[in-house]
């Protein structure tokens, strides 16, 4: 009984294990690598006859066990009939499998870090024939990752910008919140900056008809009217009273949507009918109760804490940017032309789409195509170079992204967009953006690890270039509860 028990416990092997074991005993794939420059390699691959025959035998056995041949039960048909009935299909499948096997084994044997897919299109695939004797030979061209040395990663010089929040900044933020509930009231006096002048507006282009619009609400500040920027409109309307007429002469810009008006002289006439002024609500207990606060001071403290949190996030982003700049400036590496070219094309198209969505005419976008390509080329070069550098930094520092890192980033993004985390994850997966998110988290973690051992010095207040951002408007009455959660959330630039 003991012997039978031991036999029962012996490990069992299936067909896949036997096939893998048999393949290990077959001759290796023969590979010759030719350097084509610019990180391009040509692989001359030869799959030995023994491997082709072994795979053919395996495929025939599988067909015999699953396919019906007239006059025979499944699994009983002779090999020659299987080959005759399924020969063409068998050879085509075998060729495809051998090419895939040869390429995969070649990359593994040569330890190549390949970027993207090889240049094997349908036309080239059809040109390859499976020989009746001897090895299957073919060639592919691939792009590989660059090899380079990183600069010293210890004691990177970093200046820490100030993150203090002044009382004036808190008051400015509160005033912006007050602006959401402002009222507009008529005034008897002359118009001041940021008032509203109700006016009849006439637009007279050179040699064209006059276009008049009655009772227009015209803010007293620089703005575009009829697609024409009027930078001195605020100065011209300041002091205007009902009945006053203000005239502005200018030139229609070359980028105007109407091509016939471009470059022509134009006259704008504003006939004032009424002056209105914005009144901000008082910051009292009734006002702060809208956001779930009992006392004005509680609301002010919350605004201050939001500004402080954002200031710290801005500070961290600025410090990370310094690390990026250090790595980019201190690393020399060649970039793969194919990948870079594709990234440039996408960047050009993205910038062109953004301009057209902002109303820039298509012909004007085309007119500045060279400028777009230059800017997109710089963007793509920096992005691709950063990708390779930070991937190597992460590898050297043994930085990894855990599942909880991704979940935390998705949860924070979901909170910002008002979505459920699982719904956002599904959306990212559908768009193919999940891997990109994890790559961004990896890069951020690598940079943060470099910051831990950087040579950090405090920068003077005047060196802080970025303006501090304010907390988002439109808080609900649950602001007091959600504010604390926002304070506890880590900054996720990758999102």
C-alpha positions as CSV (number, residue, x, y, z in Angstrom):
1,X,0.0,0.0,0.0
2,X,2.9,2.4,0.8
3,X,4.4,1.7,-2.6
4,X,1.0,2.5,-4.3
5,X,0.7,5.7,-2.3
6,X,4.2,6.8,-3.3
7,X,3.3,6.2,-7.0
8,X,0.1,8.2,-6.6
9,X,2.2,11.1,-5.3
10,X,4.6,11.1,-8.2
11,X,4.4,14.4,-10.2
12,X,2.5,14.0,-13.5
13,X,3.6,15.6,-16.8
14,X,1.4,16.8,-19.5
15,X,1.9,17.3,-23.2
16,X,3.1,20.9,-22.8
17,X,5.8,19.9,-20.3
18,X,6.9,17.1,-22.6
19,X,7.1,19.5,-25.6
20,X,9.0,22.1,-23.6
21,X,11.5,19.4,-22.4
22,X,11.9,18.1,-26.0
23,X,12.5,21.7,-27.3
24,X,15.3,22.2,-24.7
25,X,17.2,19.3,-26.4
26,X,16.8,20.7,-29.9
27,X,19.5,22.8,-31.7
28,X,19.4,26.5,-30.8
29,X,18.2,29.2,-33.1
30,X,21.1,30.7,-35.2
31,X,21.3,34.5,-35.1
32,X,23.5,37.0,-36.7
33,X,23.1,40.6,-35.6
34,X,24.0,43.5,-37.9
35,X,24.3,47.0,-36.5
36,X,22.4,49.5,-38.8
37,X,23.1,52.5,-36.6
38,X,20.7,54.8,-34.7
39,X,19.8,51.9,-32.3
40,X,18.6,49.8,-35.2
41,X,19.6,46.1,-35.5
42,X,19.1,43.6,-38.3
43,X,18.6,40.1,-37.1
44,X,19.4,37.3,-39.5
45,X,17.6,34.3,-38.1
46,X,17.8,30.6,-39.0
47,X,15.4,28.1,-37.4
48,X,17.0,24.6,-37.5
49,X,15.2,21.8,-39.3
50,X,14.9,19.8,-36.2
51,X,12.7,22.4,-34.6
52,X,10.5,22.7,-37.6
53,X,10.0,18.9,-37.8
54,X,9.3,18.7,-34.0
55,X,6.7,21.4,-34.3
56,X,5.2,19.7,-37.4
57,X,4.9,16.4,-35.5
58,X,3.2,18.1,-32.6
59,X,0.7,19.9,-34.9
60,X,-0.1,16.7,-36.8
61,X,-0.8,14.8,-33.6
62,X,-3.1,17.6,-32.4
63,X,-5.0,17.6,-35.7
64,X,-5.3,13.9,-35.7
65,X,-6.8,14.0,-32.2
66,X,-9.3,16.7,-33.0
67,X,-10.2,16.7,-36.7
68,X,-12.5,14.3,-38.6
69,X,-11.1,12.5,-41.7
70,X,-13.7,10.7,-43.8
71,X,-13.6,6.9,-43.3
72,X,-11.7,7.1,-40.0
73,X,-12.6,7.8,-36.4
74,X,-11.0,10.8,-34.7
75,X,-7.5,9.9,-33.8
76,X,-7.3,6.9,-36.2
77,X,-6.5,8.6,-39.5
78,X,-3.0,7.9,-40.9
79,X,-0.5,10.7,-40.8
80,X,-0.2,10.9,-44.7
81,X,-4.0,11.6,-44.9
82,X,-3.8,14.3,-42.2
83,X,-0.9,15.9,-44.1
84,X,-2.8,15.7,-47.4
85,X,-6.1,17.1,-46.1
86,X,-4.6,19.9,-43.9
87,X,-1.3,20.4,-45.7
88,X,-1.7,24.0,-46.9
89,X,-3.2,25.2,-43.6
90,X,-0.6,23.2,-41.6
91,X,2.3,24.8,-43.5
92,X,1.0,28.3,-43.1
93,X,0.4,27.9,-39.4
94,X,3.8,26.2,-39.0
95,X,5.6,29.0,-40.8
96,X,3.9,31.7,-38.6
97,X,4.8,29.7,-35.5
98,X,8.4,29.2,-36.5
99,X,8.9,32.9,-37.4
100,X,7.5,33.9,-34.0
101,X,9.6,31.3,-32.2
102,X,12.7,32.3,-34.1
103,X,12.3,36.0,-33.4
104,X,11.5,35.4,-29.7
105,X,14.4,33.0,-29.2
106,X,16.8,35.4,-31.1
107,X,15.9,38.3,-28.9
108,X,16.4,36.2,-25.7
109,X,19.7,34.7,-26.9
110,X,21.2,38.1,-27.9
111,X,19.7,39.7,-24.7
112,X,18.3,42.6,-26.8
113,X,16.0,45.2,-25.2
114,X,13.7,45.6,-28.2
115,X,11.3,48.6,-28.6
116,X,8.0,47.9,-30.2
117,X,7.3,45.3,-32.8
118,X,9.7,44.2,-35.6
119,X,9.2,45.4,-39.1
120,X,7.3,42.3,-40.2
121,X,4.3,43.4,-42.3
122,X,1.9,41.1,-44.2
123,X,3.9,41.6,-47.5
124,X,7.1,40.6,-45.9
125,X,5.5,37.7,-44.1
126,X,4.0,36.4,-47.4
127,X,7.5,36.6,-49.1
128,X,8.9,34.0,-46.5
129,X,8.5,30.4,-47.6
130,X,8.7,27.3,-45.4
131,X,11.4,25.1,-47.0
132,X,10.9,21.3,-47.5
133,X,14.5,20.7,-46.3
134,X,17.0,22.7,-44.3
135,X,16.4,25.6,-41.9
136,X,13.8,28.4,-42.2
137,X,15.7,31.7,-42.7
138,X,14.4,35.2,-42.5
139,X,15.5,38.6,-41.3
140,X,13.8,41.4,-39.2
141,X,14.9,44.9,-38.3
142,X,14.3,46.1,-34.7
143,X,14.9,49.2,-32.6
144,X,16.6,48.7,-29.2
145,X,16.9,50.7,-26.1
146,X,19.9,52.9,-25.7
147,X,22.8,52.0,-23.5
148,X,24.1,55.0,-21.4
149,X,25.6,56.0,-18.1
150,X,23.7,57.9,-15.5
151,X,25.2,61.0,-13.7
152,X,26.0,60.8,-10.0
153,X,22.7,60.2,-8.2
154,X,23.9,61.3,-4.8
155,X,23.7,64.9,-3.5
156,X,21.8,66.3,-6.5
157,X,21.7,70.1,-5.9
158,X,18.1,71.2,-5.3
159,X,16.7,74.5,-4.2
160,X,13.6,74.3,-2.0
161,X,11.2,77.1,-2.9
162,X,9.3,78.7,0.0
163,X,5.8,77.4,0.7
164,X,4.6,80.0,3.2
165,X,1.1,81.4,2.7
166,X,0.5,85.1,3.6
167,X,-2.6,86.6,5.0
168,X,-3.0,88.6,1.8
169,X,-3.1,85.4,-0.2
170,X,-5.7,84.0,2.1
171,X,-7.8,87.1,1.6
172,X,-7.4,86.9,-2.2
173,X,-8.7,83.4,-2.1
174,X,-11.7,84.3,0.0
175,X,-12.5,87.2,-2.4
176,X,-12.5,84.7,-5.3
177,X,-15.0,82.6,-3.4
178,X,-17.1,85.7,-2.7
179,X,-17.0,86.3,-6.5
180,X,-19.1,83.2,-7.0
181,X,-22.0,84.9,-5.1
182,X,-21.5,88.4,-6.3
183,X,-24.4,90.6,-7.5
184,X,-24.4,93.3,-10.2
185,X,-26.0,96.6,-9.4
186,X,-26.5,99.9,-11.4
187,X,-24.4,102.9,-10.3
188,X,-24.8,106.6,-10.9
189,X,-21.1,107.4,-11.2
190,X,-18.5,106.9,-14.0
191,X,-17.3,103.4,-14.9
192,X,-14.3,102.0,-13.1
193,X,-11.9,99.2,-13.9
194,X,-13.8,95.8,-13.9
195,X,-17.2,97.5,-13.9
196,X,-19.7,96.6,-16.7
197,X,-20.8,99.1,-19.2
198,X,-24.1,98.4,-21.0
199,X,-23.5,99.8,-24.5
200,X,-24.4,99.7,-28.1
201,X,-21.4,98.3,-29.9
202,X,-20.7,99.2,-33.6
203,X,-18.0,97.4,-35.6
204,X,-16.9,99.2,-38.8
205,X,-14.3,97.3,-40.8
206,X,-12.5,99.2,-43.6
207,X,-14.6,99.1,-46.8
208,X,-17.2,96.9,-45.1
209,X,-20.6,97.1,-43.6
210,X,-21.2,98.3,-40.0
211,X,-22.3,95.7,-37.6
212,X,-24.2,97.0,-34.5
213,X,-25.2,95.1,-31.4
214,X,-27.5,96.9,-28.9
215,X,-27.3,96.7,-25.1
216,X,-24.1,94.6,-24.8
217,X,-22.6,93.8,-21.4
218,X,-19.0,95.1,-21.9
219,X,-16.6,94.5,-18.9
220,X,-14.2,97.4,-18.4
221,X,-11.0,95.5,-19.1
222,X,-8.9,94.4,-22.0
223,X,-10.7,91.8,-24.2
224,X,-11.5,90.7,-27.7
225,X,-14.6,92.1,-29.5
226,X,-15.7,90.6,-32.8
227,X,-12.5,88.5,-32.7
228,X,-10.3,91.6,-32.5
229,X,-8.2,92.1,-29.4
230,X,-8.7,95.5,-27.8
231,X,-5.9,95.8,-25.2
232,X,-6.8,99.4,-24.3
233,X,-10.5,98.8,-23.9
234,X,-10.3,99.0,-20.1
235,X,-8.5,102.4,-20.2
236,X,-10.9,103.8,-22.8
237,X,-14.1,102.8,-21.0
238,X,-12.8,103.9,-17.5
239,X,-14.7,107.1,-16.6
240,X,-17.5,106.5,-19.1
241,X,-21.0,107.6,-18.1
242,X,-24.4,107.0,-19.7
243,X,-24.5,108.8,-23.0
244,X,-20.8,108.9,-23.6
245,X,-19.4,107.6,-26.9
246,X,-16.0,105.8,-26.9
247,X,-14.2,105.2,-30.2
248,X,-11.3,102.8,-30.7
249,X,-9.4,102.4,-34.0
250,X,-7.3,99.3,-34.6
251,X,-6.1,96.7,-37.2
252,X,-7.7,93.3,-37.6
253,X,-5.1,90.7,-36.8
254,X,-3.8,88.1,-39.4
255,X,-5.3,85.3,-37.4
256,X,-8.9,86.6,-37.5
257,X,-11.4,83.8,-38.4
258,X,-12.7,85.9,-41.4
259,X,-9.9,85.9,-43.9
260,X,-11.4,88.9,-45.8
261,X,-11.0,91.1,-42.7
262,X,-7.3,90.2,-42.0
263,X,-5.0,93.2,-41.9
264,X,-7.7,95.8,-42.5
265,X,-8.4,98.9,-40.4
266,X,-11.4,98.7,-38.1
267,X,-13.3,101.2,-35.9
268,X,-15.2,100.2,-32.8
269,X,-17.8,102.6,-31.3
270,X,-19.2,102.1,-27.8
271,X,-22.3,104.2,-26.9
272,X,-22.7,103.8,-23.1
273,X,-26.3,103.3,-21.8
274,X,-25.7,102.2,-18.2
275,X,-22.9,101.4,-15.7
276,X,-23.1,98.4,-13.4
277,X,-20.8,97.4,-10.6
278,X,-20.1,94.0,-9.0
279,X,-21.0,93.8,-5.2
280,X,-19.3,91.1,-3.2
281,X,-21.2,89.5,-0.3
282,X,-19.9,90.2,3.2
283,X,-17.9,87.4,4.8
284,X,-20.2,86.7,7.8
285,X,-21.6,83.6,9.5
286,X,-24.5,83.5,6.9
287,X,-21.9,83.4,4.1
288,X,-19.7,80.7,5.5
289,X,-22.7,78.5,6.4
290,X,-23.0,77.8,2.7
291,X,-19.9,75.7,3.0
292,X,-20.7,74.0,6.2
293,X,-18.8,76.3,8.7
294,X,-20.2,77.9,11.8
295,X,-17.7,80.6,12.3
296,X,-15.9,82.9,9.9
297,X,-12.5,82.1,11.4
298,X,-13.1,78.4,10.8
299,X,-13.7,79.1,7.1
300,X,-10.6,81.3,7.0
301,X,-8.4,78.7,8.6
302,X,-9.7,76.0,6.2
303,X,-8.9,78.3,3.2
304,X,-5.4,78.8,4.7
305,X,-4.9,75.1,5.1
306,X,-5.9,74.4,1.5
307,X,-3.5,77.1,0.3
308,X,-0.7,75.6,2.4
309,X,-1.4,72.1,1.1
310,X,-1.3,73.4,-2.5
311,X,1.8,75.4,-1.8
312,X,3.6,72.3,-0.5
313,X,2.5,70.4,-3.6
314,X,3.8,73.2,-5.9
315,X,7.0,73.2,-3.9
316,X,7.4,69.4,-4.4
317,X,6.7,69.7,-8.1
318,X,9.3,72.5,-8.5
319,X,11.9,70.3,-6.7
320,X,11.1,67.3,-8.9
321,X,11.5,69.5,-11.9
322,X,15.0,70.4,-10.8
323,X,15.9,66.7,-10.5
324,X,14.5,66.1,-14.0
325,X,16.6,69.0,-15.4
326,X,19.7,67.6,-13.6
327,X,19.2,64.1,-15.1
328,X,18.5,65.4,-18.6
329,X,21.5,67.8,-18.6
330,X,23.9,65.2,-17.2
331,X,22.9,62.2,-19.4
332,X,24.1,61.7,-23.0
333,X,22.2,59.1,-24.9
334,X,21.1,58.3,-28.4
335,X,17.4,58.1,-29.1
336,X,15.7,55.6,-31.4
337,X,14.7,57.5,-34.5
338,X,11.6,55.4,-35.2
339,X,10.1,55.8,-31.8
340,X,11.0,59.5,-31.7
341,X,9.5,60.1,-35.1
342,X,6.2,58.5,-34.1
343,X,6.1,60.5,-30.9
344,X,6.8,63.8,-32.8
345,X,3.9,63.0,-35.2
346,X,1.5,62.5,-32.3
347,X,2.7,65.6,-30.6
348,X,2.2,67.7,-33.7
349,X,-1.3,66.4,-34.2
350,X,-2.1,66.9,-30.6
351,X,-1.0,70.6,-30.7
352,X,-2.8,71.2,-34.0
353,X,-6.0,69.7,-32.6
354,X,-5.7,72.0,-29.5
355,X,-5.3,75.1,-31.7
356,X,-8.3,74.2,-33.8
357,X,-10.4,73.5,-30.7
358,X,-9.6,77.0,-29.6
359,X,-11.0,78.4,-32.8
360,X,-7.8,78.9,-34.8
361,X,-8.6,78.4,-38.5
362,X,-7.2,75.3,-40.2
363,X,-5.2,77.4,-42.7
364,X,-3.5,79.3,-39.9
365,X,-2.6,76.1,-38.2
366,X,-1.1,74.8,-41.4
367,X,0.8,78.1,-41.9
368,X,2.6,77.6,-38.6
369,X,3.2,73.9,-39.2
370,X,7.0,74.3,-39.1
371,X,6.8,76.0,-35.7
372,X,4.5,73.2,-34.4
373,X,7.0,70.6,-35.6
374,X,9.9,72.3,-33.8
375,X,8.0,72.6,-30.6
376,X,6.6,69.1,-30.8
377,X,10.1,67.7,-31.6
378,X,11.5,69.4,-28.4
379,X,8.6,68.0,-26.4
380,X,9.0,64.5,-27.8
381,X,12.8,64.5,-27.3
382,X,12.5,65.5,-23.7
383,X,9.7,63.0,-23.0
384,X,11.5,60.1,-24.6
385,X,14.8,60.9,-23.0
386,X,13.2,61.2,-19.6
387,X,11.5,57.9,-20.1
388,X,14.8,56.0,-20.6
389,X,16.7,57.9,-17.9
390,X,14.0,57.4,-15.2
391,X,13.5,53.8,-16.1
392,X,17.2,53.2,-15.5
393,X,17.1,55.2,-12.3
394,X,14.2,53.2,-11.0
395,X,16.0,50.0,-11.9
396,X,19.2,51.1,-10.2
397,X,17.4,52.2,-7.0
398,X,15.2,49.1,-7.1
399,X,12.0,51.2,-7.2
400,X,8.8,49.2,-7.9
401,X,5.1,50.1,-8.1
402,X,2.9,48.0,-5.8
403,X,-0.7,47.4,-6.5
404,X,-1.6,49.7,-3.6
405,X,0.3,52.6,-5.3
406,X,-1.8,52.3,-8.3
407,X,-5.0,52.0,-6.3
408,X,-4.2,55.1,-4.3
409,X,-3.5,57.1,-7.5
410,X,-6.7,55.9,-9.1
411,X,-8.7,56.7,-5.9
412,X,-7.3,60.2,-5.8
413,X,-8.0,60.8,-9.5
414,X,-11.6,59.4,-9.0
415,X,-12.2,61.8,-6.1
416,X,-11.1,64.7,-8.3
417,X,-13.4,63.7,-11.2
418,X,-16.3,62.6,-9.0
419,X,-16.1,59.0,-10.1
420,X,-16.0,55.6,-8.5
421,X,-12.4,54.2,-8.4
422,X,-13.5,51.0,-10.2
423,X,-15.3,53.0,-12.9
424,X,-12.2,55.1,-13.5
425,X,-9.9,52.0,-13.6
426,X,-12.2,50.5,-16.2
427,X,-12.0,53.7,-18.2
428,X,-8.2,53.8,-18.0
429,X,-8.1,50.1,-19.1
430,X,-10.4,50.8,-22.0
431,X,-8.3,53.7,-23.2
432,X,-5.1,51.7,-22.7
433,X,-3.8,54.3,-20.2
434,X,-3.3,52.1,-17.2
435,X,0.2,51.1,-18.0
436,X,1.1,54.7,-18.6
437,X,-0.3,55.7,-15.2
438,X,1.8,53.0,-13.5
439,X,4.9,54.2,-15.5
440,X,4.3,57.8,-14.2
441,X,4.0,56.5,-10.7
442,X,7.2,54.6,-11.1
443,X,9.0,57.7,-12.4
444,X,7.7,59.9,-9.6
445,X,8.7,57.4,-6.9
446,X,12.2,57.2,-8.4
447,X,12.5,61.0,-8.4
448,X,11.2,61.2,-4.8
449,X,13.8,58.7,-3.8
450,X,16.5,60.9,-5.3
451,X,15.2,63.8,-3.4
452,X,15.6,61.9,-0.2
453,X,19.4,62.0,-0.7
454,X,19.6,65.3,-2.6
455,X,21.7,68.3,-1.4
456,X,18.7,70.6,-0.6
457,X,19.1,74.3,0.2
458,X,16.3,76.8,0.9
459,X,15.8,79.3,-2.0
460,X,15.0,83.0,-1.3
461,X,11.3,83.9,-1.6
462,X,11.9,86.0,-4.8
463,X,13.2,82.9,-6.6
464,X,9.8,81.2,-6.4
465,X,8.5,81.6,-10.0
466,X,5.3,79.7,-9.9
467,X,2.2,81.5,-8.5
468,X,0.5,79.7,-5.7
469,X,-2.8,78.1,-6.6
470,X,-6.0,78.4,-4.7
471,X,-8.4,75.6,-3.5
472,X,-11.1,74.7,-5.9
473,X,-14.3,76.6,-5.9
474,X,-17.8,75.3,-5.5
475,X,-17.4,73.4,-2.2
476,X,-20.5,71.9,-0.8
477,X,-21.7,72.0,2.8
478,X,-19.7,68.9,3.5
479,X,-16.5,70.9,2.9
480,X,-15.4,70.7,6.5
481,X,-15.4,66.9,6.4
482,X,-13.9,66.5,3.0
483,X,-11.2,69.1,3.7
484,X,-9.5,66.9,6.2
485,X,-9.4,64.0,3.8
486,X,-7.9,66.2,1.1
487,X,-5.2,67.3,3.6
488,X,-4.3,63.7,4.2
489,X,-4.0,62.8,0.5
490,X,-0.5,62.5,-1.0
491,X,0.3,64.6,-4.0
492,X,0.2,62.6,-7.2
493,X,1.7,64.5,-10.1
494,X,1.5,61.4,-12.3
495,X,-2.3,61.7,-12.2
